[in-house]
Amino acid sequence: MFIRVHPLPFLFFLASIALFWVPLHQLVSLSLNDQRYSHLILIPVISAFFLYRERHKIFPHIAFRPRLALPFLAASLLLYFVHSSPNYALSMAVLSMVLFWFAGFAAFYGVQSFKASLFPLLFLLLLVPVPFTQMDQIISVLQRGAAEATYRLFSLAGVPMFRDGVRFDLPGIGIEVAAECSSIHSAWALFITGLLVAHMFLKSLWPKALLAILTIPIAMFTNAIRIVTLWFLGTHVDPSFIFGPLHHNGGILFSLISLSLLLSFLYLLRKLERPPRLATK
């Protein structure tokens, strides 16, 4: 049955590509040309990987249940034909496509398989691009959070300064935590990594949600470390550090700090999940 059923979902998937070709093409173009959305093209790949990784749990009880698809199909068609502002048009179209995929999966694989595959299916919702206006708001939050963390680090280090919002007047050079320095790309990468490791290594919902939420302050704090490090090197070692390779290409180095903090919180949450051992006589 496993072999007989899979060609139909594959044909359904090909049909969805044809139906949603225009928004899908726009989505790929957006992901390839705008760093704020560079993570989007990886979402289906990661989702497919987890469907394959957990196939023994997802596909043992395949059942054709077309009625299960009706709510998802109705929502998909409604979103597809609703006219919205240009700011939301692509997001609505892609959400319609994801719901269309939900409908196909529910119809061809049934309730048990659908429940067993909730994580990789819900993960596909990250394929929906955040509208531009909301993306600017997210960047602003990251920008202000990094500026606040930077201020705290400079204060702890005893560095004299004058702060005006996201701008700092410091000995040697003034710096500004600009929108381009919000590290939105790193923040998305860390958030996605948090979701993945939470799914793989945590059992309860609240630790998973908490770990995903913690990626936001971790990203802000790591960005602050990057800013303070560049200022220190630029004023005490070589001014070229301010605009040099470490500034533009040092993301991987500082991402290791983010990853270390994330794994530390993961370790603590796993400890909290474990029930206390009963004392033995």
N, C-alpha and C positions, 0 to 999 in steps of 0.2 A: 504493500500500500504506500510505503514511503516513496518508492520509485514512481508509482503511478500518479501520485498527487502532485509532485513537484513541478512537472511541466506546465500545469495549469497556473499555479502562482507565478511562474516565470513569464508566461504569456501575458498574464494580468499586469505584471510589472512593466513589460515592454509597452503595453497599451497605455499605462500611466505616463511613461516617458513621452509618448507621442502626444497624449492629451495635454500634458503640462510642459511641452517643449519650450514655449516662449518664456515663462517664468523660470524654468530650470536653466535655460541659457543665460538669463539675466543674473541668476544666482551665482553661477560659476564665474561669470565675468566680474561680478562684484567681489567675490572671494579672491580672485587672482589679482585684482587691481587696487583693492582697498585693504590696507593692513588691519584695519579695525574688524574686518570680516574674513580674515585669512583662514580662520579655523573652520569655516563652514564646509569646505570640500572634504574635510576629514571625518565629519560626523557620520555619513552613511557607511564609510569604511569601518569605523569603530563599532557601529551598531551591527554590521554584518559579521564582524569578528566575534562579537559576544553571542550572536545567534549561533554561530558555528561552535564556539567554545562550550556553550551550554546546550548543545543539540540533544544530548542524551536525556536531559531533563525536559526539554521543550517538545520533542517530536515523538515520544513513545505512543501517545494516544491521539493520533490525528483523526479528526472527524470533520466532514463537510457540513457546515452550518451557515447557509446563506442568510438566514434571518438575523444572525448576529451582526451582519455587516450593515444593516439598515440604518441604525442611529449614526454611525460614522459616515456612511454614504450620504445621508441627508444633510449632515453638518458640512461635509465637504462641498456638496453642490451649492448649498446656501452661501458659503464663503466665496466660492468660485464666481458666482454670478452677482454678488453684492458689489456695487460700485463704491469705492472709497477714495480718499484723497491720495495724491501721489506718494505721500510720506508712508502710507500704510499698504499701498497696492501690492507691492512685491511680498510683503510679510503675509498678507491675507491669502495670496495665491499659493505660496509655499506651504502655509498651514493647511490649506485645502488639499494640497498634494499629499502631505503627511497623513491626514485623516483618511484620504483615499487608500493609502497603503494599509492603514489600520483596518479599514473595511475589508480589503482583500485578505489580509492575514486572518482576521476573525472568521471570514467565510470559509476559507480553504483548510484551516487547521483546527478550528473549534475552541471551546471555552478553556479547556485545560491547557492547551498549548499557548493560548493567548495570555493566560494568567502567569504561566511559567516564563514567558518572554517579556514581562512588563518592563524590565529595565532596558533592554536594547530597543524596545519599541518607544518607550517614553523618551529615551535618549535622542531619538530622531527629532523631537521637538526643538532641540538646539539647532536644527537645520533652518528653522524659521529665523530670518534676519531681524535683529532688533531695528525698529524704524529709526531713521536718521536723527530725528529730534530726541528720542529716548537715548540713543547711543551717545549723543552729545552730553546728555544729563549724566549718564554713567561715567563718561570721561571726566566730567566736572567733579563728581564725587571722588573719583580716584585721585584727581589732581589736588583737591583740597585735603583729602586724607593723607596723601604723601607729604604735602606742605606741613600739616600739623605734626606728623611723625618726624619730619626733618627738624622742625623747631624744637621738639623734645630732645632729639639727639644733640643738637648744637647746645642746648641749655645744659644737658648733662655733662657735655665736654667743656663747659665754661667759656664758650666762644662768644665774644661780644658781638651783638648784631642789632639791627633794626628791621623789624618785619612789617610789611605792608601786604596783607593777604597772602598771595603765593610768591611774593618777591621778598628776597632777603638781601640787605646791605651788610656785607661781611668784610672783615679785614682782607685786603688784597684784591677782592673781586666781589661783585654783586651777582646773585644768581636768581633765576626765576623758574618755578616749577610750572612750565608751560604745558598746554594741552598735549603737545607732542611728546612731553616727558611723563605722561600719565602711565606709561607702560601698559596700555590696554591690551596689546598682543600677549604680553606675559601674563596679565591678569586672566585673560580667557584660557590660556594654556594651563594655568594653575587651577582654575576652577574646574575645567574638564578633568584634569588629573585627579583632583579631589573627589569628583564623582566616581571615577573609575576605581580608585583604591578603596573608597568607602564601600562600593558594591562588592568588591572582591574580598575584603578583609573584615568588614563589620557586618553584624547580623541585624541589629535593631534599627528602627527607622530614625529615632532621635539622634543617635551618634552619627549616622550617615548624613543627616541634614546639618548637624552641627559642624562636621568636618568640611562640608561644602561651603557653609557660611564663613568659616574661619579662613578660607582662602582669600577673602576680600581684605581683611586687615593684614594678613601675611603679605599680600602683594603690595599694599601701601607701605608697610614697614621695610620690605626689601628695596623698594624704590627709594625710600629715604636713605637707606644705607648706601645705595649707589650714588645718590646726590652728595652726601657727606664725604664719601670716599673720594669722589672726583674733585670736590673742593679742596680737600686736604692735600691730595697729590698735586693738584694744580698750583697751590699756594706754597707748599713746602718742598716739593720735589722738582717739578717741571711744569711750567704753564701749559705746555702742549697737551697735558692730560685732560684739560677742560674740554677741548674739542677734538681730541685724538681718537685712536681706535677703541680705547676702553669705553669712551663715551658712546660711540656709535655701534660697536660690535661686541660689547661686553655683556650682552644679555644672558648668554649661556652661563658665564661665571656667576652672575648674581642670581640666576635661576636655580643654581645649586643650593644657594642659601634658602630660597623659598622652599625647595623640595625637602631640604633637611628639616625645616620647621614643620612642614606638612607631615612628614613621616614621624616626627616627634609627637605631634598631636594625635596621629593615628595610633601610635604605641600606647599613649595614655588612655585613649578611648577604648582600645581593645582590653586594657587592664580593667577599666571600669565595667566593661560588659561581662567579664568573667565572674561567675558567682563565687562568693567566698568559700574556701575549702572548710569542710567540717573538721573540727579537731578530733583526732583519734587518740584513744587511750593507749 
